[in-house]
Amino acid sequence: MKVLVTGIAGQLGYDVMKRLAALNIEAKGVDYQDFDLTDAQAVMDAVCDYRPDAIVHCAAYTAVDRAEQEPEKCAAVNGMGTLNMVRAALAVDAKLVYISTDYVFNGEGDQPFEVNAPYGAKNVYGLTKAQGEEAVRSLMTRYFIVRTAWVFGLNGHNFVKTMLRLGAERPEVRVVGDQFGSPTYTPDLARLLCDMIQTNKFGVYHATNEGFCSWADFAAEIMRQGDRKCKVTAIPTSDYPTPAKRPANSRLSKACLDNAGFNRLPPWQDALARYMDELKANEA
């Protein structure tokens, strides 16, 4: 089996490559410097040259707030860029994994969103990721759309690293306490994705670490596990305005994983503990 992984400079792509190496599965990792996703011919040439059996498409425009100021650029990467990848996958008869987001939903209510919940994105990023999903669904049958949320890993910036830094600098941090979801550790998600591509259990899935919390809850656990004496004060979203509207409810139902026979990801607290160990080992 040969696998092409896009977006390897990001947190998830980096860990997918690590997992494929551990499984002794042949893989090629690419990023924006290798070809431009918005250039249809460049994408087609790169995919046809390697001829993978599966593509794990992690590359995306993910600057959520900046997307509000440059929606065309965001749509070009997440919408048209995904369509270009779909056409290339079809040309070589490759399976495709498309990484999506809870932001495709309206973020309302307090129940976990099922995979068949209607779209209702409240920001540009979510709208363009839904466009990417539709590009996959409308043209392919051999695909996995995997929605995730609150991602953290070694290779990149994330909420955990920010909280650890602020926790060392300040006696108190104010964190939003009325947005709820599940953190996702990229090595855990990468393991699932690499399991998926070895099957034909195609469809739409939700994958985050188990358990729900608010951002403030997450921050408090980061401070506890990171031995930071910093106090976490929960604040309402209204006290922390951002250019892009954030969902209050990012909870995702994992029944789809159960139904297909895939293992759920471990609890987020356990994932955070393993990430702390990874950070320490990386600093040593």
Sequence and secondary structure as in RCSB ss.txt:
>XXXX:A:sequence
MKVLVTGIAGQLGYDVMKRLAALNIEAKGVDYQDFDLTDAQAVMDAVCDYRPDAIVHCAAYTAVDRAEQEPEKCA
AVNGMGTLNMVRAALAVDAKLVYISTDYVFNGEGDQPFEVNAPYGAKNVYGLTKAQGEEAVRSLMTRYFIVRTAW
VFGLNGHNFVKTMLRLGAERPEVRVVGDQFGSPTYTPDLARLLCDMIQTNKFGVYHATNEGFCSWADFAAEIMRQ
GDRKCKVTAIPTSDYPTPAKRPANSRLSKACLDNAGFNRLPPWQDALARYMDELKANEA
>XXXX:A:secstr
 EEEEE TTSHHHHHHHHHHHHTT EEEEE TTT  TT HHHHHHHHHHH  SEEEE      TTGGGT HHHHH
IIIIIHHHHHHHHHHHHT EEEEEEEGGGS   SSS B TT      SHHHHHHHHHHHHHHHH SSEEEEEE S
EE SSS  HHHHHHHHHHH SEEEEE S EE  EEHHHHHHHHHHHTTS   EEEE  EES EEHHHHHHHHHHH
TT   EEEEE GGGS  SS   SB  B  HHHHHHT   EEEHHHHHHHHHHHHHHHH 
